[in-house]
Amino acid sequence: MQIGIRLHDTVKMALPQRLAHTREQGFTCAHVALGKVIDDFPIKNTTLTPGFAMYLKRLFAENDLDVAVLGCYLNLATPDSTELAKTIETYKAQIRFASWLGAGVVGTETGNPNVFYAPDPAARTREALNFFIKNLSYVVEYAEKMGVVVAIEPVCQHIVYSPERARQVLRAIASPNLQIILEPVNLLDGSNAANQKDVVKNAIDILGEDVAVIHVKDFTVKDGKVISMAAGQGIMDYSDLIHFMKKDKPYIHATLEDTVPENAVAAREFMERLWDEA
């Protein structure tokens, strides 16, 4: 695996120094949310020019880092039609930018059917899924034109809450430019965390062929709720995930989540030990 980190979880400093520090810590790729790591100017659709992309592309190359994921985590299921139109245009702008930047994928979660992007029982309805698929299809159609992959991340509190639901989306849109970010902990809640191995195996069985990127974090359970944390600090069993990556996804980008600067290197080393021992 090529192990990376969310860039906004690294030490806050000017971007050139931030990238150099990230590489010095042993990471080879990054999940990049532009608005969380660029402070010099606001990130708007109009600022995402070819020149800006090529500057960043050069900067990442100088530090021997890939942009594994260009993050665009907006709500494609908002019932606010004006906001939805703006959101779709933002996805298109990020997709254009990714094509110039050479990002691995444009990553997104799958939203909730309210204006607050908050957990909602209605997220599990067929109506919410159909609405999300319709809106995502516009984004993926544009990604096809730009030669970019959009990758959705199933999360148990969102519309695409399970591997089965994610497979429904893949079948409905039927595009090679739509793939999956697999984050096993995001599939866990109080109802299934005790069966984590079954959950992970099921996700791999159903989605494995379309997995483009792995997100890595750990978890524990407290008062019946899943609490996430940096890899190596909880009770996550990574054995099936590591075996899947090593056997079926050579050189896949695997980016750490929920780290802080003080434990990021330890989390990377933990995952690398598991890889070496697998």
N, C-alpha and C positions, 0 to 999 in steps of 0.2 A: 504494500500500500504506500501511497504518497501521503504522508500525514501532515495535516495543516491545522489552522486555527481560525476562528472568527477574528478578523482584524480589529474589530472594536473591543475585543477582550484583551488586547495587548496594551503595553504601556503607552499612555497618551503622549504623543510628541509629534513633531512635524513629520509628514508622510515619508520623506526619504529616510529619515532616521528610524522611523517606525518599521519600515520594511527591512532595513538593515538589521535592526534588533531582532525582528521575527526570524530572519534567516539564521542569525547567530544562535538563536535558541534551538535550532535544529529542525525547523519547519520548512516544508518544501512547497506549500500551497496555502491559499487563504480563501476564506469566505468573506466577500467584500460587500458591505452595505455602505454605499457612497456617502449618504447623509450622516452616518455615524463616525466617519473617519476623516471627512474633509471639513475643515473649519474656516477656510479662507473666504468662502463664498457659499451662498445657499445652493443646494442641488435642485435644480429645476429642469424640466424637459429641455428648455432652451439653452441650458449650459452644457448639455451632453453632446458636444461637437466632436467631429473626427479628430481635431487637434488635441483636445483634452484626452480622448481615448488613447491616442498614439503616444502622448506624453506618459500616461500611466502605463501603457504597455512597455515602453522603454524602461521605465522606473522598475517595474516588476522584473523584467528580464535582467537588468543590471544586478538585481539581488537574487537571481536564480529562484524566483517564486512564480508559480502558476496562479492565475485567478480561477480557482476551482468553481466558485459560485458567485455570480453577481446577484445579490439579494434584492428582491422586490416583493416584500411581504405585505401586500395590500388586500383589501377585501373585495373579491370579485363576486360577492353575493349580497352586497348592500342593496336594500330596497330603494335607496335614494337615487333616482335615475340620473340626476345631474352629477352627483359624486361618482356614480358608476362610469359615466362617460369619461370623466376626468381620469379615473383609475385605469381604464382601458388605454387611454392615450399615454399614460405614464408607463404602462407595461410596454407599449410599442416603442417609446423613447429608450427605455432600458434595453430592449431587444436590439435596436439599432446600435446602441452603444456597445453592447456585448459583441456584436459582429465585428466592430472595429477594434475592440480591445482584445479579442481572442479568448473570451471567457469560456470555461467549460460548459456551464449551463446558466440560464437565468432561473433562479430558484424562487418558489413561492409556496406558502401554505394555502389552505382552501376555504378559509373564511367562515363566517356565520351569517345567517339571514337577518341581520339587524344592523343599524347604523353605528353601533358601538364596537363591532367585532368582538362581542362578548359571547360566552357559552349560552346556548339556546336550545331547548328541547326540539324546536322546529328544524334544527340542523339535520336531524336524522330522517326527515321526511323525503319522499320521492320528489316532491315539488322543489325543495331546496337543492337537491342534487341536480335536477334538470335545469334549474336556473343557473347554477354554477357551471354546468357543462356548456350551456349556450354561451355564456360570457367567456369562458376559457377558450372555446372554439375560435372566437375572434382573435384572441391573443396568439393561439397556436398557428392559425392561418397566416398571421403576419410573421411569425417566427420562421415558417417555411419559406417565405419570400426572402428573408434575410439570412437563411442558412444557420439558424440558431436553435438550440435545444432548450425548451422550457421543461423544468422538472418540478413536479408537485410533491409535496411532503405530507403524507397522511398523519393526522393528529387526532387522538380519540375525542377531543372536545370540539372538533370542527366538522364541516360537512362531509369531508372524506375522512371518516373516523376509523376505517379498517382496511386491510389489504383487499378484501372482497369489493369494497366500495371503490377503491382506487382502480381495481381491474375493470370495473364498470365504466369508469371515466376513460381509461385507455381504449377500451373497445368502442365506446361511443364516438370518440374523436378519431381514432384509427390513424394516427400520424406518427411517423418515425421521429418527428421533432417534439414529441411529448414523451418524457420519461419520468423516472421516480428518484427522489431523494429518500433513502431509507434511514430513519432515525428510530430504532427499536423502542427506546424509552417513551417516545411520544405515542406509542400504541398501548401503553400501560396505564391503568388506573386502579383504584382500590378493588375493582371486581375481578381483575385478571392478573395482577402483579405476582401472585403466588404461583401462577402457571406461566411464568415468563418464558421458559424454554419452548413451550408449545406455541406461544404467541410469536416468538422469533422464527421458529421453524415454519409456521404457517405463512408468515410474511415472505420468507425466502422462497417457499414453494410457489406462492401465488404471483409474486412480483419480481422474483430474482432476475429474469431475463431482461427486464426493463429498468433495472437499477443502474443509475449513472453515477451517483455520489452517495457516500455514507456519512451521516452525522453521528458523532460519538459523544455520549455522556453516560453518567451513572445515576443510580437512584437508591433511595431507601423508602420505606413506608412508615408514616407517622400518623396516628389517629385515623387510619383507613385511607390516607391520601398519599399519592406518590410525590415524593420530594426529589427533584433532580439536583445533580451536583457533578463535579468533575470526575472523569474516568479514574477508577482506582480507589474511590472514596466510599463506595456503597456496596450494594449486593448484586449488581448486574453480573450475569453469566454471559461472557462474551464468546464462549467456545464455538457455538454454531455460526455466529457472525464472522469470526476470524476464519473459520474453515471455509465458509462461503466466499469470502474475499480472496483468500489465498488460492482456492481451487478454481473459482469461476470468474474472478474480476481482477486479474493481475494489473498492478500499478494504478488501481482505482484511487481517486481522491477521497480521503477520509479526514474530515475536519472536526476538531474538538469543539464542544460547546460547554457552557457553564463553567469555564475556567476563569481564574483571575491570574494576574501576572506572577503571583507568588507560587502557584501550583501548576502552571501550564507545562513546564518542562517535565515535572514528575508525571503528569498525565500522559504526555507523549512517551516517556520512557516506559511507563506501565503498559501501554498498548504495544509498544515495540517488543517488550519481553514476551507478551502473549503471542505475538506473531512469530517470534523466533522459536518458541516452544511448541507451536502448533504442528 
